Structure formats: structure tokens, C-alpha cells
């Protein structure tokens, strides 16, 4: 028996997130189906990051155990022939039997893209959130700076989420203008349910002038979801990097 690690990229538009859900198409479900058909045995992957409905990824990680004689590095080629076009395995390799992607120290980097133009651009509608209201990037940067470091991010967690702790560490948060897009890039040791999208929604409120940048400090201290900004739409969010430490 060997454990195989997959690095998976996907367009999340047509899926109800990563995690298995009865009656709904999910990334995990499609991987399980393709692997089970390929290996002629029921396979269930263990995913590293349970991305939400409509969220994209360049590098999510999954592992599974198998006794197949197919070399691990060849499994990516065989799987990609069986997966839908909006899911592609970028690499496959054998790892230690005790490697578990959710139990390892890691750094995840997400990008949230905002199309800030007068009118929408149709080719970007699935991968960036559109707003015609001008956003002040410098104010968004100033607001984001308060989120760096270790904090209790309860105000930035969707109501009803069940977690042992809402303390997380953000190593770096940047806000950059790239052409007609504003890109919020967040690197941390882990993220709560909807956390990056709530951060994006809050920074946009600062960019619109509806929230003073230093109010973010008060929001963190308040530990109350109602104090933070709205949850930004899923389409703008992509998992872009996953580093195991």
C-alpha cells in the first residue's frame, strides 16, 4: 500500500465546493469517481483545503492510499483523461504513509481579484468580482495592515462555523493594482470559513470610504461577525499557493 499526493487545479464555477455533498457536484466527488474508475476500487481522497462553492484553485492538495502498480508519477496523466475539463491534476507523487495534508504545518496563499471598471468585462466575470464604485487602493492597504500577525479572527468567520479556535496567523497581506484589477493577496497558516472573502468585503468597504482603515483594529477586538464587512462573492477567490513547512 502506498500514499499518493495529488496537486489539483480547478475552475470552481460549476461545483458546490471541494467537500462531498449528497446530490451535488464537488471537486472531491469528481476525483473519487475518476480514481475509482481508474483503479477499479473505491477510492476516497483526503483534501488539504475545503474550498467553498464557486472558489477556484491552482494547487489544492489531496492524498489517497492505493496498492496499484501504476507508478505514482503516471497517475496524473491517467486521471486527467477521466476528469472534466475544468479539473486537472498538475502532479502526482508518492509520499510517506503518515503524510496528512490537514495535519501538517503549512502556508496557504489566496488571491481575491476585483475588477474595478465602469462596465463589466464578460471574459473576467467568472474569476473576478466586479464593482464600478472607485476603490482607494491605499486605504485598502492601510486597513489590511491591521490584519497581519496572529489574531483572533472571529469577526472574519462566517456565523455558525464550528471550529476549535478562531485564532490564525496572517504572514502577509498585500493589495496591488494590476491593470483594471485590484488583487488582495493573503498568506496565512490557515483560514476560517469565508475568512478571506470577509476580509475582501471589509477592505472594499475601506476602499469605498465607508470604513476608516483603523476601524479594522476595533473589528478584530470586537470578535463579532456583524462588525466586519460583507462576504465578497466566491468568483474572485483563488487558492494560488500551498507550501508545506
DRENMAR-837291 format. One line per 5 residues: number of its first residue (from 1); their letters; for each residue x, y, z of N, C-alpha, C. Coordinates in steps of 0.05 Angstrom, whole numbers, plus 32768, in hexadecimal, padded with zeros to 4 digits. Example, Ala and Ser with C-alpha at 12.3 -4.5 7.8 and 13.67 -1.06 7.14 Angstrom:
# residues 2
1) as) 8108/7F8E/809C/80F6/7FA6/809C/8108/7FBE/809C ~ 8101/7FD3/808E/8111/7FEB/808F/8102/8001/809D
***
This chain:
# residues 245
1) xxxxx) 8011/7FE8/8000/8000/8000/8000/8012/8019/8000 ~ 800B/802C/7FEF/801A/8045/7FEF/8007/805D/7FF0 ~ 8012/8073/7FF9/8002/808C/7FFB/800B/809E/7FE4 ~ 7FF8/80A9/7FD5/7FFE/80BA/7FBE/7FF3/80D6/7FC3 ~ 8003/80EA/7FBD/7FFB/8106/7FC0/7FF5/8111/7FA4
6) xxxxx) 7FDE/811E/7FA2/7FD6/812C/7F89/7FD6/814A/7F8D ~ 7FE0/8159/7F7A/7FDC/8176/7F7A/7FC7/817B/7F64 ~ 7FB1/8188/7F6C/7F9A/818A/7F5A/7F93/81A8/7F55 ~ 7F8F/81AE/7F3C/7F85/81C9/7F34/7F69/81C6/7F29 ~ 7F58/81DA/7F2F/7F3C/81D8/7F26/7F2F/81F4/7F24
11) xxxxx) 7F1C/81F5/7F12/7F0A/820B/7F10/7EF1/8203/7F20 ~ 7EEC/8211/7F36/7ED7/8209/7F48/7EBB/8212/7F41 ~ 7EB8/821F/7F2A/7E9E/822B/7F23/7E87/8217/7F24 ~ 7E8B/81FF/7F19/7E75/81EC/7F16/7E72/81D9/7F2E ~ 7E81/81DE/7F43/7E82/81CB/7F59/7E79/81D7/7F74
16) xxxxx) 7E6E/81C6/7F85/7E66/81CF/7F9F/7E7D/81CB/7FB3 ~ 7E94/81D6/7FAC/7EAB/81D5/7FBD/7EBB/81BB/7FBA ~ 7ECE/81B8/7FCC/7EDF/81A0/7FCC/7ED1/8188/7FD8 ~ 7EC6/818B/7FF0/7EBD/8175/8000/7EA5/8167/7FF6 ~ 7EA4/814C/7FF9/7E8E/813C/7FF1/7E74/8146/7FFC
21) xxxxx) 7E5F/8148/7FEB/7E44/8150/7FF4/7E30/813F/7FE4 ~ 7E1E/8131/7FF2/7E0A/8120/7FE5/7DFB/8130/7FD0 ~ 7DF9/8125/7FB8/7DE9/8132/7FA3/7DF6/8149/7F95 ~ 7E0F/8150/7F9C/7E1C/8168/7F90/7E37/8160/7F84 ~ 7E3E/816D/7F6E/7E58/8169/7F63/7E6E/8178/7F73
26) xxxxx) 7E82/8169/7F7B/7E98/8176/7F8A/7EB3/816C/7F7E ~ 7EC8/817B/7F84/7EE2/8173/7F7A/7EEB/8158/7F86 ~ 7EE7/8155/7FA0/7EEE/813B/7FAD/7EDE/8124/7FA0 ~ 7EC5/8128/7F9A/7EB5/8114/7F8E/7EBF/810B/7F73 ~ 7EC7/811F/7F62/7ED1/8119/7F48/7EEB/810A/7F49
31) xxxxx) 7EFD/8111/7F5C/7F16/8103/7F5F/7F11/80E7/7F68 ~ 7F00/80E3/7F7B/7EFA/80C8/7F85/7EEF/80B6/7F6E ~ 7EDD/80C2/7F5E/7ED1/80B3/7F48/7EE6/80AB/7F33 ~ 7EF7/80BE/7F2C/7F0C/80B8/7F18/7F20/80A4/7F22 ~ 7F28/80A7/7F3B/7F3C/8094/7F47/7F30/8078/7F49
36) xxxxx) 7F17/8076/7F52/7F0B/805C/7F56/7F08/804E/7F3B ~ 7F01/805C/7F26/7EFF/8050/7F0C/7F1A/8048/7F01 ~ 7F2E/8058/7F06/7F49/8051/7EFC/7F55/8039/7F0A ~ 7F52/8038/7F25/7F5F/8023/7F35/7F4D/800B/7F3B ~ 7F34/800D/7F31/7F21/7FF7/7F35/7F1D/7FEF/7F52
41) xxxxx) 7F1D/8004/7F63/7F19/8000/7F80/7F0F/801B/7F8B ~ 7EFE/801A/7F9F/7EF4/8033/7FAA/7F0A/8043/7FB7 ~ 7F0D/805B/7FAE/7F22/806D/7FB9/7F15/8086/7FC4 ~ 7F1E/808F/7FDB/7F15/80A9/7FE6/7F2E/80B9/7FEE ~ 7F30/80D1/7FE2/7F47/80E1/7FE7/7F43/80F1/8001
46) xxxxx) 7F59/80FA/800C/7F59/810D/8022/7F64/8127/8018 ~ 7F54/813C/801A/7F5C/8156/800F/7F69/8168/8024 ~ 7F7B/817A/801A/7F88/818C/802C/7F77/81A4/8033 ~ 7F6B/81B0/801F/7F5B/81C9/8023/7F3F/81C5/8018 ~ 7F2B/81C9/8029/7F0F/81C4/8020/7F04/81DF/8015
51) xxxxx) 7F0B/81E5/7FFD/7F02/81FE/7FF1/7EE4/81FE/7FED ~ 7ED9/8216/7FEE/7EBC/821A/7FED/7EB1/8218/7FD1 ~ 7E97/8217/7FCF/7E89/8217/7FB5/7E92/822F/7FA4 ~ 7E9A/8229/7F8B/7EA2/823F/7F79/7EBE/8249/7F7B ~ 7ECD/823F/7F8F/7EE9/8248/7F93/7EFB/8237/7F82
56) xxxxx) 7F10/8243/7F77/7F23/8236/7F65/7F3D/822E/7F74 ~ 7F4D/821D/7F67/7F67/8216/7F72/7F7B/820F/7F5C ~ 7F94/8217/7F61/7FAA/820F/7F4F/7FB9/81F7/7F5B ~ 7FB6/81F2/7F75/7FC9/81E0/7F82/7FBE/81D3/7F9B ~ 7FA4/81CC/7F9B/7F9B/81BE/7FB2/7FA8/81A2/7FB4
61) xxxxx) 7FA9/8197/7FCB/7FB7/817D/7FCF/7FA4/8168/7FDA ~ 7FA7/8150/7FD0/7F98/8139/7FDA/7FAA/8121/7FDB ~ 7FA3/810E/7FED/7FB2/80F5/7FEF/7F9E/80DE/7FEF ~ 7FA8/80C6/7FE7/7F98/80AE/7FE9/7FAC/8096/7FEB ~ 7FA1/8080/7FF4/7FB1/8067/7FF7/7FA9/8054/7FE1
66) xxxxx) 7FBD/8046/7FD6/7FB7/8033/7FC1/7FCC/801D/7FC0 ~ 7FC5/8006/7FB6/7FD8/7FF0/7FB1/7FDE/7FEC/7F94 ~ 7FD6/8000/7F83/7FDA/7FFE/7F66/7FF8/7FFB/7F5F ~ 7FFD/7FEE/7F49/8019/7FEC/7F40/8020/8003/7F2D ~ 800C/8014/7F27/8012/802B/7F16/8024/803E/7F25
71) xxxxx) 803A/8046/7F1A/804C/8059/7F28/803D/8072/7F2F ~ 8042/807D/7F47/8034/8094/7F51/8036/80AB/7F3E ~ 804D/80B0/7F32/8051/80C7/7F20/8040/80C5/7F07 ~ 8038/80AC/7F00/8028/80A9/7EE8/800A/80AC/7EEC ~ 8002/80AC/7F05/7FE5/80AD/7F0B/7FD8/80C7/7F02
76) xxxxx) 7FE8/80DD/7F03/7FDD/80F7/7EFA/7FD4/80F6/7EDD ~ 7FE4/80E9/7ECC/7FDD/80E7/7EB0/7FC4/80D7/7EAC ~ 7FC2/80C0/7EB9/7FAB/80AF/7EB7/7F91/80BC/7EC2 ~ 7F94/80CA/7ED8/7F7D/80D7/7EE4/7F72/80EE/7ED2 ~ 7F84/80FD/7EC7/7F7B/8114/7EB6/7F6B/810B/7E9E
81) xxxxx) 7F6E/80F2/7E95/7F5E/80E8/7E7F/7F41/80E2/7E88 ~ 7F3D/80E0/7EA2/7F23/80D9/7EAD/7F14/80EF/7EBB ~ 7F22/8105/7EC1/7F16/811B/7ECF/7F09/812F/7EBD ~ 7EF6/813E/7EC6/7EEA/8154/7EB6/7F00/8169/7EAF ~ 7EFB/8178/7E9A/7F10/818B/7E90/7F16/81A1/7EA4
86) xxxxx) 7F03/81A6/7EB7/7F09/81BB/7ECA/7F16/81B2/7EE3 ~ 7F20/8199/7EE3/7F30/818E/7EF9/7F49/8181/7EEC ~ 7F61/8188/7EF5/7F79/817B/7EEB/7F8D/8177/7F01 ~ 7F98/815E/7F02/7FAD/8157/7F15/7FC7/8162/7F09 ~ 7FD5/8172/7F19/7FEE/817E/7F10/8006/816C/7F15
91) xxxxx) 8004/815B/7F29/801A/8149/7F2F/8010/8133/7F42 ~ 801E/811C/7F42/8018/8106/7F54/8032/80FA/7F5C ~ 8034/80F3/7F76/804D/80E8/7F80/8048/80D8/7F99 ~ 8059/80C4/7F9F/8056/80B4/7FB7/8062/80C4/7FCF ~ 8054/80C3/7FE5/805D/80D1/7FFD/805E/80BD/8014
96) xxxxx) 8068/80C5/802B/8069/80B4/8043/804D/80AB/804B ~ 804B/8093/8056/8031/8088/805C/8022/8098/8071 ~ 8030/80A7/8082/8023/80B7/8097/801F/80D4/808F ~ 8024/80DB/8076/8020/80F7/806D/8002/80FD/806B ~ 7FF9/8111/8079/7FDD/811A/8079/7FDC/8138/8074
101) xxxxx) 7FD1/8140/805E/7FD3/815D/8056/7FC6/8170/8069 ~ 7FB3/8167/807A/7FA6/817A/808C/7FB3/817A/80A8 ~ 7FC6/8167/80AC/7FD3/8165/80C6/7FF0/816F/80C5 ~ 7FF8/8179/80AE/8014/8183/80AB/8014/81A1/80AE ~ 802A/81AC/80B8/802D/81C9/80B8/8030/81D2/809B
106) xxxxx) 8021/81E7/8095/8021/81F0/8079/801B/820E/8077 ~ 8020/8219/8060/8019/8234/8059/8008/8234/8040 ~ 7FF0/8240/8042/7FDF/8242/802A/7FDE/825F/8021 ~ 7FDD/8263/8007/7FDB/827E/7FFC/7FC2/827F/7FEA ~ 7FB1/8291/7FF0/7F99/8296/7FDF/7F9B/82B2/7FD2
111) xxxxx) 7F8F/82B4/7FBB/7F8C/82CD/7FAD/7F6F/82D3/7FA9 ~ 7F67/82EC/7FAF/7F4C/82F5/7FA9/7F4E/830B/7F95 ~ 7F41/8307/7F7E/7F43/831A/7F68/7F29/832A/7F65 ~ 7F2D/8345/7F62/7F17/8357/7F5F/7F1A/8366/7F45 ~ 7F06/8364/7F33/7F06/8373/7F1A/7EFA/838E/7F20
116) xxxxx) 7F0A/83A3/7F1F/7F00/83BE/7F27/7EFF/83D0/7F0E ~ 7EEB/83CC/7EFE/7EE8/83DB/7EE5/7ECB/83E6/7EE3 ~ 7EC6/83F7/7ECF/7EAC/8403/7ECC/7E97/83EE/7EC5 ~ 7E9F/83DB/7EB4/7E8C/83C6/7EAC/7E9A/83AB/7EAF ~ 7E8B/8395/7EB2/7E97/837A/7EB5/7EA5/8372/7E9B
121) xxxxx) 7EB8/8361/7E9E/7EC5/8354/7E87/7EBD/8337/7E87 ~ 7EAE/832E/7E74/7EA2/8313/7E75/7EB6/82FC/7E79 ~ 7ECE/82FF/7E6D/7EE1/82E9/7E6F/7EED/82E7/7E8B ~ 7EE8/82FA/7E9C/7EF3/82F9/7EB8/7EDD/82F4/7ECD ~ 7EC5/82F0/7EC4/7EAE/82EE/7ED7/7EB0/82D6/7EE9
126) xxxxx) 7EBE/82C1/7EE1/7EC0/82A9/7EF2/7ED7/82A9/7F05 ~ 7EEA/82BC/7F01/7F03/82BB/7F10/7F09/82D5/7F1F ~ 7EF8/82E8/7F1E/7EFC/8301/7F2D/7EE0/830D/7F34 ~ 7EDF/8319/7F4B/7EC6/8326/7F54/7EC6/8343/7F48 ~ 7EB0/8349/7F3B/7EAE/8364/7F2E/7EA1/8378/7F40
131) xxxxx) 7EAD/8390/7F42/7EA0/83A7/7F4E/7EA8/83C0/7F3F ~ 7E94/83D1/7F38/7E99/83E9/7F2A/7EA0/8400/7F3D ~ 7E9B/83FC/7F57/7EA1/8411/7F6A/7EC0/8414/7F6D ~ 7ECB/842B/7F69/7EE8/842E/7F6B/7EF2/8426/7F87 ~ 7F08/8417/7F88/7F14/840E/7FA1/7F2F/841B/7FA5
136) xxxxx) 7F33/8424/7FBD/7F4D/8431/7FC5/7F60/841B/7FCE ~ 7F73/8413/7FBD/7F85/83FD/7FC4/7F96/8403/7FDC ~ 7F9E/841B/7FE0/7FAF/8422/7FF7/7FA0/841E/8011 ~ 7F86/8426/8012/7F76/8422/802A/7F72/8404/802F ~ 7F6F/83F5/801A/7F6C/83D8/801D/7F86/83CC/8028
141) xxxxx) 7F9D/83D5/801F/7FB7/83CC/802A/7FB9/83D2/8047 ~ 7FB2/83EB/804E/7FB4/83F3/806B/7FA2/83E2/807C ~ 7F8A/83DC/8073/7F77/83CB/8082/7F82/83AF/8085 ~ 7F8D/83A4/806F/7F98/8389/806F/7FAF/8385/8082 ~ 7FBF/839B/8086/7FD7/8399/8097/7FCF/8391/80B4
146) xxxxx) 7FB8/8398/80BD/7FAF/8391/80D8/7FAA/8373/80DB ~ 7FA7/8365/80C5/7FA0/8348/80C6/7FB9/8336/80C7 ~ 7FD0/8342/80C1/7FE9/8331/80C1/7FF0/832A/80DE ~ 7FFB/8312/80E1/8003/8307/80FB/7FEF/82F3/8105 ~ 7FF3/82EB/811E/7FE0/82D8/812B/7FCA/82E7/8139
151) xxxxx) 7FB1/82E0/8132/7F99/82ED/813E/7F83/82D9/8141 ~ 7F70/82E0/8151/7F56/82D1/8152/7F45/82DD/813C ~ 7F40/82CD/8127/7F31/82D6/810F/7F13/82CF/8111 ~ 7F08/82CE/8129/7EEC/82C7/812B/7EDA/82DA/811C ~ 7EE1/82F3/811A/7ED1/8307/810B/7ED1/8301/80ED
156) xxxxx) 7EE5/82F1/80E4/7EE9/82EB/80C8/7EE2/82CE/80C2 ~ 7ED1/82C2/80D2/7EC9/82A6/80CE/7EAB/82A5/80CB ~ 7EA1/8297/80B7/7E85/8294/80B2/7E76/828B/80CB ~ 7E5F/8296/80D1/7E50/828F/80E8/7E48/8271/80E6 ~ 7E4A/8264/80FD/7E42/8248/80FE/7E58/8234/80F8
161) xxxxx) 7E70/823D/80F0/7E86/822B/80EB/7E8F/821E/8105 ~ 7E94/8204/8103/7E9D/81F5/811B/7EBB/81F0/8119 ~ 7ECA/81FE/812A/7EE7/81FB/812B/7EF1/81FB/8148 ~ 7F08/81EE/814C/7F12/81ED/8168/7F1D/8209/8170 ~ 7F29/8217/815D/7F34/8231/8163/7F31/8243/814A
166) xxxxx) 7F2D/825D/814F/7F2C/8270/8139/7F45/8281/8137 ~ 7F5A/8278/8145/7F74/8286/8143/7F83/827B/812B ~ 7F8C/828E/811B/7F9C/8287/8103/7FB2/829C/8100 ~ 7FC6/8295/80EF/7FDC/82A7/80EA/7FDD/82AE/80CC ~ 7FDD/82C8/80C7/7FE0/82D1/80AB/7FFD/82DB/80A9
171) xxxxx) 800D/82CE/8099/8029/82D6/8095/802C/82EE/8084 ~ 801B/82F1/8070/801D/8308/805E/8002/830D/8051 ~ 7FFB/8326/804F/7FE3/832F/8040/7FEA/8347/802F ~ 7FE7/8344/8015/7FED/835A/8003/7FD5/8361/7FF2 ~ 7FD4/837A/7FE9/7FBF/8384/7FD7/7FCD/8392/7FC1
176) xxxxx) 7FCA/8388/7FA8/7FD9/8393/7F91/7FC5/8399/7F7A ~ 7FCB/83AD/7F6B/7FBC/83B4/7F53/7FCA/83A7/7F3B ~ 7FBD/8396/7F2D/7FC8/8388/7F15/7FB6/838E/7EFD ~ 7FBC/83A3/7EEE/7FAB/83AB/7ED8/7F90/83B4/7EE3 ~ 7F7B/83A8/7ED9/7F60/83B0/7EE2/7F56/839F/7EFA
181) xxxxx) 7F68/838F/7F05/7F61/837E/7F1C/7F70/8387/7F35 ~ 7F63/8383/7F4C/7F70/8386/7F66/7F72/836A/7F72 ~ 7F8B/8363/7F7A/7F90/8348/7F84/7F97/8349/7FA1 ~ 7F87/833C/7FB2/7F8D/8338/7FCE/7F9A/831D/7FD1 ~ 7FB2/831C/7FDB/7FC1/8303/7FDE/7FC6/82FE/7FFC
186) xxxxx) 7FBD/82E7/8006/7FBE/82E1/8022/7FCC/82C6/8026 ~ 7FE2/82C7/8036/7FF1/82AE/803D/7FEE/82A9/805B ~ 7FE5/8291/8062/7FE2/828B/807F/7FE5/826E/8085 ~ 7FE4/8267/809F/7FE7/824B/80A7/7FCD/823B/80A6 ~ 7FB8/8249/809F/7F9E/823C/809D/7F88/8251/809D
191) xxxxx) 7F71/8249/8093/7F5B/825D/8090/7F41/8252/8099 ~ 7F31/8262/80A6/7F17/825B/80B0/7F03/825B/8099 ~ 7EEB/8251/809E/7ED6/824F/8089/7ECF/826C/8080 ~ 7ED3/8270/8066/7ECD/828A/8059/7EE0/82A1/8061 ~ 7EF5/829A/806F/7F07/82AF/807B/7F13/82C2/8066
196) xxxxx) 7F1E/82B7/8050/7F2A/82C8/803C/7F15/82D9/802E ~ 7EFE/82CE/8029/7EE8/82DD/801C/7EDE/82F3/802E ~ 7EDD/82EF/8048/7ED4/8304/805B/7EEA/8319/805D ~ 7F03/8311/805C/7F19/8324/805C/7F17/8336/8043 ~ 7F12/8329/802C/7F0F/8338/8013/7EF8/834C/8014
201) xxxxx) 7EE1/8342/801E/7ECA/8354/8021/7ECF/836B/8033 ~ 7EDE/8367/8049/7EE5/837C/805C/7EF8/8390/8050 ~ 7F0C/8386/8041/7F20/8398/8035/7F12/83A9/801F ~ 7EFF/839D/8011/7EF0/83AD/7FFD/7EE0/83C3/800A ~ 7ED5/83BE/8022/7EC7/83D3/8030/7EDA/83EA/8037
206) xxxxx) 7EF3/83E3/803E/7F07/83F8/8043/7F0E/8407/802A ~ 7F10/83F8/8014/7F16/8404/7FFA/7F00/8417/7FF0 ~ 7EE7/8411/7FF7/7ED1/8422/7FEF/7ECE/843B/8001 ~ 7EDC/843B/8017/7EDA/8451/802A/7EC5/844D/803F ~ 7EB9/8435/8040/7EA4/842F/8053/7EAF/8427/806E
211) xxxxx) 7EC9/8421/806F/7ED5/8417/8087/7EF1/8423/808A ~ 7EF8/842F/80A0/7F13/8439/80A4/7F26/8422/80A7 ~ 7F3E/8423/809B/7F51/840D/809D/7F56/8403/80BA ~ 7F59/8416/80CC/7F5F/840E/80E8/7F47/8401/80F6 ~ 7F30/8401/80EA/7F19/83F3/80F5/7F1D/83D5/80F5
216) xxxxx) 7F2E/83CB/80E4/7F34/83AE/80E3/7F3E/83A4/80FE ~ 7F4E/83B4/810C/7F58/83AC/8126/7F41/83A8/8139 ~ 7F2D/83BA/8139/7F15/83B8/814A/7F05/839F/8143 ~ 7F03/839A/8129/7EF4/8382/811F/7F01/8369/812A ~ 7F1B/8367/8129/7F29/834F/8133/7F24/834C/8151
221) xxxxx) 7F26/8362/8160/7F22/8361/817D/7F06/835A/8185 ~ 7EF3/8362/8173/7ED6/835D/8179/7ECE/8340/8178 ~ 7EDC/832F/8168/7ED6/8312/8165/7EB9/830E/815F ~ 7EAF/831E/814C/7E92/831D/8146/7E90/831F/8127 ~ 7E85/830A/811B/7E83/830A/80FE/7E73/8322/80F3
226) xxxxx) 7E60/832C/8102/7E50/8342/80F8/7E60/835C/80F5 ~ 7E77/835E/8102/7E87/8376/8100/7E97/8378/80E6 ~ 7E9D/8361/80DA/7EAD/8361/80C2/7E9C/8366/80A9 ~ 7EA9/8369/8092/7E9B/836F/807A/7E8C/8357/806F ~ 7E7F/835A/8058/7E70/8343/804B/7E83/832E/8041
231) xxxxx) 7E79/8316/803D/7E88/8301/8031/7E89/8305/8013 ~ 7EA1/8309/8008/7EA4/830E/7FEB/7E9D/82F5/7FDB ~ 7E93/82F7/7FC3/7E8B/82E0/7FB3/7EA2/82CD/7FAE ~ 7E9B/82B3/7FAB/7EAF/829E/7FA9/7EC0/82A0/7F8F ~ 7EB5/82AA/7F7A/7EC2/82A9/7F60/7EDE/82B6/7F5F
236) xxxxx) 7EE3/82CA/7F71/7EFC/82D8/7F70/7F13/82C9/7F7E ~ 7F0D/82B3/7F8C/7F20/82A6/7F9E/7F2E/828E/7F91 ~ 7F48/828D/7F93/7F58/8276/7F89/7F6E/826F/7F9D ~ 7F70/8255/7FA2/7F87/824B/7FB2/7F9E/8249/7F9E ~ 7FB3/8259/7FA3/7FC9/825B/7F8F/7FE3/824D/7F98
241) xxxxx) 7FE6/8248/7FB2/7FFF/823B/7FBB/7FFA/822C/7FD5 ~ 8008/8215/7FD7/8005/8204/7FEF/8021/81FA/7FF5 ~ 802C/8203/800C/8047/81FB/8013/8046/81EB/802D ~ 8052/81D3/802D/8054/81C3/8045/806F/81C8/8052 ~ 806F/81CE/806C/8087/81D7/807A/8096/81BF/8087
***
